[in-house]
Amino acid sequence: MPVVVLTTIGRKTGQRRQTMLTAPLVNDDRIVLVGSYGGDDRHPAWLLNLRDNPAVEVDSQGSKRSMTARIANATERQELWPQVVAVNPGYAGYQEKTDREIPVVIVEP
């Protein structure tokens, strides 16, 4: 599975924050990320940061790009979630561990 470094702006500090994440789906210019946090009941900080400031930077295979991130709406998540789980069934296990719906994030130019 591809790995990316996602740079967000901290919602409280305004500082740049980098997080290494797996990207279960990469299609053309769209990258799909999953806010699983290992099945924790809390959302990961990077997700909360991009929710408040969707301007992000993605470093993939040494290439950095400015992009825009957003949490998938219900229809998009319904379409993407089975694809995500097909690539990595572990995400289904994370969803079973928590009552929160694990967000799917779409990152585009």
N, CA, C and O atoms as CSV, one atom per row, in Angstrom:
chain,resi,resn,atom,element,x,y,z
A,1,MET,N,N,0.853,-1.182,0.000
A,1,MET,CA,C,0.000,0.000,0.000
A,1,MET,C,C,0.894,1.239,0.000
A,1,MET,O,O,1.860,1.307,0.760
A,2,PRO,N,N,0.579,2.209,-0.842
A,2,PRO,CA,C,1.390,3.432,-0.865
A,2,PRO,C,C,1.372,4.157,0.484
A,2,PRO,O,O,0.389,4.112,1.223
A,3,VAL,N,N,2.473,4.813,0.773
A,3,VAL,CA,C,2.602,5.615,1.986
A,3,VAL,C,C,2.798,7.063,1.571
A,3,VAL,O,O,3.537,7.355,0.631
A,4,VAL,N,N,2.130,7.970,2.280
A,4,VAL,CA,C,2.276,9.404,2.023
A,4,VAL,C,C,2.595,10.105,3.334
A,4,VAL,O,O,2.284,9.612,4.418
A,5,VAL,N,N,3.218,11.259,3.206
A,5,VAL,CA,C,3.394,12.141,4.356
A,5,VAL,C,C,2.417,13.290,4.145
A,5,VAL,O,O,2.536,14.050,3.184
A,6,LEU,N,N,1.463,13.409,5.040
A,6,LEU,CA,C,0.446,14.446,4.964
A,6,LEU,C,C,0.839,15.577,5.907
A,6,LEU,O,O,1.075,15.358,7.095
A,7,THR,N,N,0.905,16.787,5.362
A,7,THR,CA,C,1.194,17.958,6.189
A,7,THR,C,C,-0.086,18.769,6.311
A,7,THR,O,O,-0.667,19.200,5.315
A,8,THR,N,N,-0.509,18.967,7.546
A,8,THR,CA,C,-1.686,19.772,7.849
A,8,THR,C,C,-1.238,20.960,8.694
A,8,THR,O,O,-0.094,21.029,9.143
A,9,ILE,N,N,-2.158,21.881,8.897
A,9,ILE,CA,C,-1.911,23.013,9.797
A,9,ILE,C,C,-2.685,22.748,11.075
A,9,ILE,O,O,-3.899,22.546,11.038
A,10,GLY,N,N,-1.994,22.746,12.202
A,10,GLY,CA,C,-2.625,22.462,13.491
A,10,GLY,C,C,-3.780,23.426,13.763
A,10,GLY,O,O,-3.620,24.643,13.670
A,11,ARG,N,N,-4.920,22.877,14.093
A,11,ARG,CA,C,-6.119,23.704,14.307
A,11,ARG,C,C,-6.001,24.585,15.538
A,11,ARG,O,O,-6.658,25.624,15.611
A,12,LYS,N,N,-5.183,24.200,16.502
A,12,LYS,CA,C,-5.011,24.997,17.717
A,12,LYS,C,C,-3.738,25.837,17.679
A,12,LYS,O,O,-3.714,26.967,18.164
A,13,THR,N,N,-2.683,25.272,17.098
A,13,THR,CA,C,-1.381,25.934,17.147
A,13,THR,C,C,-1.050,26.743,15.898
A,13,THR,O,O,-0.252,27.679,15.955
A,14,GLY,N,N,-1.662,26.384,14.772
A,14,GLY,CA,C,-1.304,27.021,13.508
A,14,GLY,C,C,0.018,26.531,12.949
A,14,GLY,O,O,0.483,27.041,11.929
A,15,GLN,N,N,0.633,25.550,13.597
A,15,GLN,CA,C,1.918,25.004,13.171
A,15,GLN,C,C,1.711,23.872,12.159
A,15,GLN,O,O,0.687,23.189,12.170
A,16,ARG,N,N,2.697,23.693,11.294
A,16,ARG,CA,C,2.665,22.584,10.335
A,16,ARG,C,C,2.857,21.262,11.076
A,16,ARG,O,O,3.735,21.140,11.930
A,17,ARG,N,N,2.039,20.291,10.745
A,17,ARG,CA,C,2.109,18.962,11.376
A,17,ARG,C,C,2.202,17.897,10.294
A,17,ARG,O,O,1.407,17.888,9.355
A,18,GLN,N,N,3.173,17.003,10.425
A,18,GLN,CA,C,3.354,15.942,9.442
A,18,GLN,C,C,2.960,14.605,10.035
A,18,GLN,O,O,3.281,14.286,11.180
A,19,THR,N,N,2.257,13.834,9.224
A,19,THR,CA,C,1.817,12.503,9.638
A,19,THR,C,C,2.050,11.537,8.483
A,19,THR,O,O,1.661,11.819,7.350
A,20,MET,N,N,2.677,10.407,8.762
A,20,MET,CA,C,2.862,9.378,7.753
A,20,MET,C,C,1.622,8.473,7.775
A,20,MET,O,O,1.230,7.959,8.823
A,21,LEU,N,N,1.018,8.292,6.600
A,21,LEU,CA,C,-0.213,7.519,6.483
A,21,LEU,C,C,-0.144,6.572,5.295
A,21,LEU,O,O,0.574,6.822,4.327
A,22,THR,N,N,-0.893,5.489,5.378
A,22,THR,CA,C,-1.062,4.641,4.208
A,22,THR,C,C,-2.207,5.206,3.376
A,22,THR,O,O,-3.135,5.819,3.903
A,23,ALA,N,N,-2.124,4.993,2.092
A,23,ALA,CA,C,-3.149,5.477,1.164
A,23,ALA,C,C,-3.712,4.263,0.427
A,23,ALA,O,O,-3.137,3.818,-0.567
A,24,PRO,N,N,-4.834,3.728,0.911
A,24,PRO,CA,C,-5.358,2.507,0.309
A,24,PRO,C,C,-5.810,2.668,-1.141
A,24,PRO,O,O,-5.818,1.695,-1.895
A,25,LEU,N,N,-6.185,3.882,-1.538
A,25,LEU,CA,C,-6.634,4.112,-2.912
A,25,LEU,C,C,-5.935,5.344,-3.476
A,25,LEU,O,O,-5.998,6.428,-2.898
A,26,VAL,N,N,-5.280,5.164,-4.594
A,26,VAL,CA,C,-4.667,6.281,-5.303
A,26,VAL,C,C,-5.095,6.140,-6.757
A,26,VAL,O,O,-4.712,5.189,-7.437
A,27,ASN,N,N,-5.899,7.100,-7.229
A,27,ASN,CA,C,-6.400,7.083,-8.598
A,27,ASN,C,C,-6.088,8.419,-9.238
A,27,ASN,O,O,-6.571,9.457,-8.785
A,28,ASP,N,N,-5.281,8.401,-10.290
A,28,ASP,CA,C,-4.911,9.638,-10.972
A,28,ASP,C,C,-4.413,10.651,-9.952
A,28,ASP,O,O,-3.384,10.439,-9.311
A,29,ASP,N,N,-5.147,11.761,-9.801
A,29,ASP,CA,C,-4.733,12.800,-8.860
A,29,ASP,C,C,-5.465,12.710,-7.527
A,29,ASP,O,O,-5.286,13.586,-6.680
A,30,ARG,N,N,-6.266,11.706,-7.315
A,30,ARG,CA,C,-7.031,11.570,-6.064
A,30,ARG,C,C,-6.381,10.536,-5.163
A,30,ARG,O,O,-6.039,9.434,-5.593
A,31,ILE,N,N,-6.219,10.917,-3.902
A,31,ILE,CA,C,-5.685,10.027,-2.877
A,31,ILE,C,C,-6.770,9.848,-1.825
A,31,ILE,O,O,-7.395,10.818,-1.394
A,32,VAL,N,N,-6.987,8.610,-1.416
A,32,VAL,CA,C,-7.978,8.327,-0.381
A,32,VAL,C,C,-7.244,7.863,0.872
A,32,VAL,O,O,-6.432,6.939,0.834
A,33,LEU,N,N,-7.553,8.529,1.980
A,33,LEU,CA,C,-6.978,8.204,3.285
A,33,LEU,C,C,-8.096,7.767,4.219
A,33,LEU,O,O,-9.272,8.008,3.947
A,34,VAL,N,N,-7.726,7.126,5.314
A,34,VAL,CA,C,-8.719,6.630,6.267
A,34,VAL,C,C,-8.364,7.115,7.663
A,34,VAL,O,O,-7.243,6.917,8.132
A,35,GLY,N,N,-9.330,7.755,8.328
A,35,GLY,CA,C,-9.127,8.271,9.680
A,35,GLY,C,C,-9.436,7.228,10.738
A,35,GLY,O,O,-10.270,7.451,11.616
A,36,SER,N,N,-8.766,6.095,10.653
A,36,SER,CA,C,-9.101,4.969,11.529
A,36,SER,C,C,-8.578,5.110,12.949
A,36,SER,O,O,-9.251,4.707,13.897
A,37,TYR,N,N,-7.396,5.670,13.108
A,37,TYR,CA,C,-6.739,5.793,14.418
A,37,TYR,C,C,-6.711,4.450,15.141
A,37,TYR,O,O,-6.835,4.372,16.363
A,38,GLY,N,N,-6.542,3.380,14.330
A,38,GLY,CA,C,-6.450,2.040,14.903
A,38,GLY,C,C,-7.724,1.552,15.564
A,38,GLY,O,O,-7.683,0.638,16.387
A,39,GLY,N,N,-8.862,2.151,15.217
A,39,GLY,CA,C,-10.130,1.759,15.823
A,39,GLY,C,C,-10.433,2.470,17.125
A,39,GLY,O,O,-11.377,2.104,17.825
A,40,ASP,N,N,-9.648,3.481,17.459
A,40,ASP,CA,C,-9.890,4.260,18.674
A,40,ASP,C,C,-11.226,5.004,18.555
A,40,ASP,O,O,-11.704,5.264,17.451
A,41,ASP,N,N,-11.813,5.338,19.693
A,41,ASP,CA,C,-13.080,6.070,19.699
A,41,ASP,C,C,-12.915,7.543,19.342
A,41,ASP,O,O,-13.904,8.247,19.143
A,42,ARG,N,N,-11.665,8.014,19.260
A,42,ARG,CA,C,-11.399,9.416,18.914
A,42,ARG,C,C,-10.925,9.506,17.468
A,42,ARG,O,O,-10.361,8.559,16.919
A,43,HIS,N,N,-11.169,10.666,16.867
A,43,HIS,CA,C,-10.614,10.934,15.544
A,43,HIS,C,C,-9.139,11.292,15.702
A,43,HIS,O,O,-8.748,11.878,16.712
A,44,PRO,N,N,-8.316,10.944,14.706
A,44,PRO,CA,C,-6.910,11.345,14.775
A,44,PRO,C,C,-6.772,12.858,14.604
A,44,PRO,O,O,-7.603,13.490,13.952
A,45,ALA,N,N,-5.731,13.429,15.185
A,45,ALA,CA,C,-5.520,14.882,15.134
A,45,ALA,C,C,-5.403,15.385,13.700
A,45,ALA,O,O,-5.914,16.459,13.383
A,46,TRP,N,N,-4.741,14.629,12.830
A,46,TRP,CA,C,-4.572,15.087,11.454
A,46,TRP,C,C,-5.926,15.271,10.767
A,46,TRP,O,O,-6.086,16.176,9.948
A,47,LEU,N,N,-6.892,14.426,11.093
A,47,LEU,CA,C,-8.228,14.535,10.513
A,47,LEU,C,C,-8.921,15.807,10.994
A,47,LEU,O,O,-9.543,16.517,10.204
A,48,LEU,N,N,-8.812,16.087,12.271
A,48,LEU,CA,C,-9.417,17.305,12.821
A,48,LEU,C,C,-8.748,18.546,12.242
A,48,LEU,O,O,-9.405,19.558,12.000
A,49,ASN,N,N,-7.442,18.463,12.020
A,49,ASN,CA,C,-6.724,19.591,11.426
A,49,ASN,C,C,-7.216,19.874,10.009
A,49,ASN,O,O,-7.484,21.027,9.670
A,50,LEU,N,N,-7.338,18.847,9.184
A,50,LEU,CA,C,-7.755,19.096,7.798
A,50,LEU,C,C,-9.231,19.448,7.708
A,50,LEU,O,O,-9.658,20.122,6.771
A,51,ARG,N,N,-10.005,18.995,8.675
A,51,ARG,CA,C,-11.424,19.387,8.717
A,51,ARG,C,C,-11.528,20.901,8.876
A,51,ARG,O,O,-12.366,21.546,8.246
A,52,ASP,N,N,-10.663,21.460,9.730
A,52,ASP,CA,C,-10.693,22.894,9.992
A,52,ASP,C,C,-9.918,23.709,8.954
A,52,ASP,O,O,-10.220,24.883,8.739
A,53,ASN,N,N,-8.923,23.092,8.310
A,53,ASN,CA,C,-8.151,23.773,7.277
A,53,ASN,C,C,-7.814,22.737,6.198
A,53,ASN,O,O,-6.845,21.992,6.344
A,54,PRO,N,N,-8.597,22.683,5.128
A,54,PRO,CA,C,-8.430,21.637,4.123
A,54,PRO,C,C,-7.211,21.774,3.216
A,54,PRO,O,O,-6.937,20.875,2.421
A,55,ALA,N,N,-6.475,22.878,3.318
A,55,ALA,CA,C,-5.259,23.031,2.507
A,55,ALA,C,C,-4.158,22.168,3.120
A,55,ALA,O,O,-3.731,22.405,4.250
A,56,VAL,N,N,-3.706,21.172,2.371
A,56,VAL,CA,C,-2.696,20.235,2.863
A,56,VAL,C,C,-1.580,20.107,1.840
A,56,VAL,O,O,-1.698,20.555,0.699
A,57,GLU,N,N,-0.500,19.487,2.276
A,57,GLU,CA,C,0.592,19.132,1.381
A,57,GLU,C,C,0.781,17.626,1.488
A,57,GLU,O,O,0.760,17.060,2.581
A,58,VAL,N,N,0.963,16.989,0.347
A,58,VAL,CA,C,1.165,15.546,0.325
A,58,VAL,C,C,2.512,15.252,-0.308
A,58,VAL,O,O,2.814,15.718,-1.407
A,59,ASP,N,N,3.315,14.472,0.402
A,59,ASP,CA,C,4.610,14.019,-0.108
A,59,ASP,C,C,4.464,12.539,-0.403
A,59,ASP,O,O,4.297,11.721,0.501
A,60,SER,N,N,4.531,12.211,-1.687
A,60,SER,CA,C,4.389,10.824,-2.112
A,60,SER,C,C,5.544,10.486,-3.040
A,60,SER,O,O,5.700,11.100,-4.095
A,61,GLN,N,N,6.337,9.528,-2.653
A,61,GLN,CA,C,7.492,9.077,-3.429
A,61,GLN,C,C,8.433,10.236,-3.762
A,61,GLN,O,O,8.975,10.315,-4.864
A,62,GLY,N,N,8.617,11.132,-2.792
A,62,GLY,CA,C,9.548,12.237,-2.960
A,62,GLY,C,C,9.003,13.435,-3.710
A,62,GLY,O,O,9.720,14.413,-3.923
A,63,SER,N,N,7.747,13.370,-4.111
A,63,SER,CA,C,7.121,14.479,-4.828
A,63,SER,C,C,6.115,15.156,-3.906
A,63,SER,O,O,5.180,14.520,-3.421
A,64,LYS,N,N,6.313,16.461,-3.665
A,64,LYS,CA,C,5.410,17.204,-2.782
A,64,LYS,C,C,4.413,17.984,-3.617
A,64,LYS,O,O,4.773,18.622,-4.607
A,65,ARG,N,N,3.134,17.925,-3.198
A,65,ARG,CA,C,2.083,18.661,-3.907
A,65,ARG,C,C,1.152,19.323,-2.913
A,65,ARG,O,O,0.801,18.741,-1.886
A,66,SER,N,N,0.759,20.537,-3.226
A,66,SER,CA,C,-0.287,21.204,-2.454
A,66,SER,C,C,-1.619,20.663,-2.941
A,66,SER,O,O,-1.875,20.606,-4.144
A,67,MET,N,N,-2.473,20.263,-1.992
A,67,MET,CA,C,-3.744,19.650,-2.343
A,67,MET,C,C,-4.831,20.141,-1.382
A,67,MET,O,O,-4.561,20.890,-0.443
A,68,THR,N,N,-6.039,19.708,-1.636
A,68,THR,CA,C,-7.169,20.030,-0.772
A,68,THR,C,C,-7.773,18.723,-0.280
A,68,THR,O,O,-8.024,17.809,-1.065
A,69,ALA,N,N,-8.001,18.644,1.010
A,69,ALA,CA,C,-8.545,17.432,1.615
A,69,ALA,C,C,-9.947,17.700,2.144
A,69,ALA,O,O,-10.257,18.795,2.615
A,70,ARG,N,N,-10.779,16.676,2.055
A,70,ARG,CA,C,-12.133,16.788,2.611
A,70,ARG,C,C,-12.597,15.413,3.044
A,70,ARG,O,O,-12.176,14.386,2.511
A,71,ILE,N,N,-13.472,15.428,4.024
A,71,ILE,CA,C,-14.058,14.177,4.487
A,71,ILE,C,C,-15.156,13.796,3.507
A,71,ILE,O,O,-16.006,14.619,3.169
A,72,ALA,N,N,-15.138,12.559,3.056
A,72,ALA,CA,C,-16.119,12.075,2.088
A,72,ALA,C,C,-17.530,12.181,2.663
A,72,ALA,O,O,-17.755,11.913,3.844
A,73,ASN,N,N,-18.472,12.575,1.813
A,73,ASN,CA,C,-19.866,12.596,2.264
A,73,ASN,C,C,-20.381,11.157,2.332
A,73,ASN,O,O,-19.673,10.224,1.952
A,74,ALA,N,N,-21.590,10.981,2.806
A,74,ALA,CA,C,-22.147,9.645,3.043
A,74,ALA,C,C,-22.171,8.805,1.767
A,74,ALA,O,O,-21.842,7.619,1.802
A,75,THR,N,N,-22.552,9.402,0.655
A,75,THR,CA,C,-22.614,8.664,-0.608
A,75,THR,C,C,-21.229,8.238,-1.061
A,75,THR,O,O,-21.028,7.100,-1.483
A,76,GLU,N,N,-20.272,9.158,-0.971
A,76,GLU,CA,C,-18.898,8.843,-1.360
A,76,GLU,C,C,-18.313,7.756,-0.463
A,76,GLU,O,O,-17.649,6.839,-0.946
A,77,ARG,N,N,-18.561,7.860,0.846
A,77,ARG,CA,C,-18.026,6.858,1.768
A,77,ARG,C,C,-18.613,5.480,1.471
A,77,ARG,O,O,-17.909,4.471,1.503
A,78,GLN,N,N,-19.894,5.457,1.185
A,78,GLN,CA,C,-20.567,4.189,0.877
A,78,GLN,C,C,-19.929,3.529,-0.351
A,78,GLN,O,O,-19.829,2.304,-0.420
A,79,GLU,N,N,-19.506,4.337,-1.306
A,79,GLU,CA,C,-18.849,3.812,-2.507
A,79,GLU,C,C,-17.404,3.405,-2.227
A,79,GLU,O,O,-16.944,2.366,-2.702
A,80,LEU,N,N,-16.685,4.227,-1.450
A,80,LEU,CA,C,-15.256,4.012,-1.236
A,80,LEU,C,C,-14.929,2.962,-0.177
A,80,LEU,O,O,-13.946,2.235,-0.320
A,81,TRP,N,N,-15.730,2.867,0.876
A,81,TRP,CA,C,-15.397,1.978,1.993
A,81,TRP,C,C,-15.164,0.524,1.549
A,81,TRP,O,O,-14.170,-0.074,1.962
A,82,PRO,N,N,-16.048,-0.070,0.718
A,82,PRO,CA,C,-15.769,-1.444,0.280
A,82,PRO,C,C,-14.451,-1.576,-0.488
A,82,PRO,O,O,-13.784,-2.606,-0.392
A,83,GLN,N,N,-14.076,-0.559,-1.236
A,83,GLN,CA,C,-12.809,-0.589,-1.966
A,83,GLN,C,C,-11.630,-0.527,-0.995
A,83,GLN,O,O,-10.630,-1.222,-1.173
A,84,VAL,N,N,-11.759,0.311,0.031
A,84,VAL,CA,C,-10.717,0.440,1.051
A,84,VAL,C,C,-10.517,-0.886,1.773
A,84,VAL,O,O,-9.386,-1.335,1.961
A,85,VAL,N,N,-11.610,-1.505,2.171
A,85,VAL,CA,C,-11.544,-2.770,2.911
A,85,VAL,C,C,-11.017,-3.899,2.017
A,85,VAL,O,O,-10.355,-4.818,2.500
A,86,ALA,N,N,-11.309,-3.829,0.726
A,86,ALA,CA,C,-10.790,-4.848,-0.199
A,86,ALA,C,C,-9.265,-4.775,-0.282
A,86,ALA,O,O,-8.596,-5.801,-0.411
A,87,VAL,N,N,-8.721,-3.566,-0.208
A,87,VAL,CA,C,-7.270,-3.381,-0.259
A,87,VAL,C,C,-6.634,-3.776,1.068
A,87,VAL,O,O,-5.572,-4.398,1.089
A,88,ASN,N,N,-7.280,-3.415,2.178
A,88,ASN,CA,C,-6.753,-3.721,3.510
A,88,ASN,C,C,-7.901,-4.095,4.435
A,88,ASN,O,O,-8.545,-3.211,5.001
A,89,PRO,N,N,-8.173,-5.391,4.602
A,89,PRO,CA,C,-9.275,-5.835,5.456
A,89,PRO,C,C,-9.148,-5.392,6.917
A,89,PRO,O,O,-10.126,-5.432,7.663
A,90,GLY,N,N,-7.961,-4.977,7.321
A,90,GLY,CA,C,-7.759,-4.501,8.692
A,90,GLY,C,C,-8.636,-3.311,9.037
A,90,GLY,O,O,-9.001,-3.128,10.199
A,91,TYR,N,N,-8.979,-2.499,8.046
A,91,TYR,CA,C,-9.839,-1.349,8.303
A,91,TYR,C,C,-11.216,-1.788,8.799
A,91,TYR,O,O,-11.824,-1.104,9.623
A,92,ALA,N,N,-11.707,-2.911,8.309
A,92,ALA,CA,C,-13.001,-3.424,8.780
A,92,ALA,C,C,-12.909,-3.781,10.259
A,92,ALA,O,O,-13.852,-3.549,11.015
A,93,GLY,N,N,-11.777,-4.344,10.672
A,93,GLY,CA,C,-11.567,-4.657,12.081
A,93,GLY,C,C,-11.520,-3.409,12.938
A,93,GLY,O,O,-12.036,-3.402,14.055
A,94,TYR,N,N,-10.904,-2.347,12.424
A,94,TYR,CA,C,-10.885,-1.079,13.151
A,94,TYR,C,C,-12.301,-0.549,13.331
A,94,TYR,O,O,-12.647,-0.046,14.399
A,95,GLN,N,N,-13.124,-0.662,12.283
A,95,GLN,CA,C,-14.495,-0.168,12.372
A,95,GLN,C,C,-15.284,-0.941,13.420
A,95,GLN,O,O,-16.125,-0.372,14.116
A,96,GLU,N,N,-15.013,-2.231,13.531
A,96,GLU,CA,C,-15.708,-3.054,14.526
A,96,GLU,C,C,-15.329,-2.682,15.954
A,96,GLU,O,O,-16.114,-2.906,16.875
A,97,LYS,N,N,-14.140,-2.118,16.152
A,97,LYS,CA,C,-13.668,-1.766,17.495
A,97,LYS,C,C,-14.289,-0.490,18.051
A,97,LYS,O,O,-14.197,-0.234,19.251
A,98,THR,N,N,-14.923,0.319,17.190
A,98,THR,CA,C,-15.416,1.615,17.639
A,98,THR,C,C,-16.850,1.853,17.194
A,98,THR,O,O,-17.311,1.296,16.198
A,99,ASP,N,N,-17.545,2.690,17.951
A,99,ASP,CA,C,-18.903,3.070,17.575
A,99,ASP,C,C,-18.916,4.226,16.580
A,99,ASP,O,O,-19.923,4.446,15.906
A,100,ARG,N,N,-17.811,4.966,16.478
A,100,ARG,CA,C,-17.792,6.085,15.533
A,100,ARG,C,C,-17.631,5.542,14.117
A,100,ARG,O,O,-16.985,4.517,13.905
A,101,GLU,N,N,-18.215,6.229,13.168
A,101,GLU,CA,C,-18.008,5.854,11.778
A,101,GLU,C,C,-16.641,6.375,11.363
A,101,GLU,O,O,-16.379,7.576,11.433
A,102,ILE,N,N,-15.781,5.478,10.935
A,102,ILE,CA,C,-14.438,5.874,10.549
A,102,ILE,C,C,-14.521,6.680,9.257
A,102,ILE,O,O,-15.048,6.200,8.254
A,103,PRO,N,N,-13.997,7.914,9.282
A,103,PRO,CA,C,-14.076,8.771,8.108
A,103,PRO,C,C,-13.123,8.342,6.993
A,103,PRO,O,O,-12.019,7.849,7.227
A,104,VAL,N,N,-13.601,8.551,5.788
A,104,VAL,CA,C,-12.778,8.396,4.598
A,104,VAL,C,C,-12.476,9.802,4.105
A,104,VAL,O,O,-13.372,10.644,4.036
A,105,VAL,N,N,-11.224,10.059,3.762
A,105,VAL,CA,C,-10.796,11.398,3.361
A,105,VAL,C,C,-10.364,11.358,1.895
A,105,VAL,O,O,-9.614,10.479,1.472
A,106,ILE,N,N,-10.853,12.326,1.143
A,106,ILE,CA,C,-10.487,12.461,-0.265
A,106,ILE,C,C,-9.550,13.662,-0.391
A,106,ILE,O,O,-9.873,14.765,0.050
A,107,VAL,N,N,-8.390,13.431,-0.996
A,107,VAL,CA,C,-7.401,14.494,-1.186
A,107,VAL,C,C,-7.220,14.670,-2.702
A,107,VAL,O,O,-6.906,13.725,-3.426
A,108,GLU,N,N,-7.429,15.910,-3.150
A,108,GLU,CA,C,-7.373,16.210,-4.577
A,108,GLU,C,C,-6.608,17.507,-4.822
A,108,GLU,O,O,-6.456,18.319,-3.910
A,109,PRO,N,N,-6.122,17.707,-6.062
A,109,PRO,CA,C,-5.427,18.963,-6.375
A,109,PRO,C,C,-6.342,20.177,-6.213
A,109,PRO,O,O,-5.913,21.309,-6.438
